[in-house]
Amino acid sequence: MSNSPSPALILASSSAYRRELLSRLGLPFECIAPNVDESPLAKESVADLALRLAKVKANAIAQQHPHSWVIGSDQAADLQGEPIGKPGHFDAALAQLQRMRGQVVHFHTALCLMRGDHSNAVLVATEVRFRNLPDEVLINYLRTEEPYDCAGSAKSEGMGIVLLDYIRSDDPTALIGLPLIALTTLLRDAGFAIPPNPTALVA
């Protein structure tokens, strides 16, 4: 690894969850929210939707910053082939949890690293089984944590873990929104030092 400065890094997201996850790597970066249409295409699978949107988000910012490495990411939840999005409010969240109790939900977390004409994209799958819990438990959880900005209405990194029977994935951070194991591979391939050189960061 040379002593030249690391290339600029941009997270194409306004998500506080992805920002916190990326900050764990110790790399300097900035966040820019992409303005893209996230509507699914006709007959598009949930996994294909997540992968396409990760690429679209990265490309939207990469076009504006051609000399920067841009991280795009998207997550879509799949219940028996039907997408499960962010509930936005209590009633929708309760309806989601009621539908998902006792069920297996597949979360597809897509990642794209792009600069100019160079891009790499990966898709990380997570299988989650929700416990078959009564409405009272679901309501108490929602009133306590208010996970209305999370697809699937449960924060696995928080109290939402009590709603789950199991989580199966190659990357524990994928379910939160940014698969760091896959991302560190892409970043190293792009020339980033991870962990970063402390001397270089001070300089």
Buried (B, 14 or more C-beta within 10 A) or exposed (E): EEEEEBEBBBBBBEBEBBBEBBEEBEBEBEBBEBEBEEEBEEEBBBBBBBBBBBBBBBBBBBEEBEEBBBBBBBBBBBBEEEBBBBBEEBEBBBEBBEBBBEEBBBBBBBBBBBBEEEBBBBBBBBEBBBBEBEEEBBBBBBEEBBBBBBBBBBBBBBBBEEBBEEBEBEBBBBBBBBBBBBBBBBBEEBEBBBEBEEEEEEE
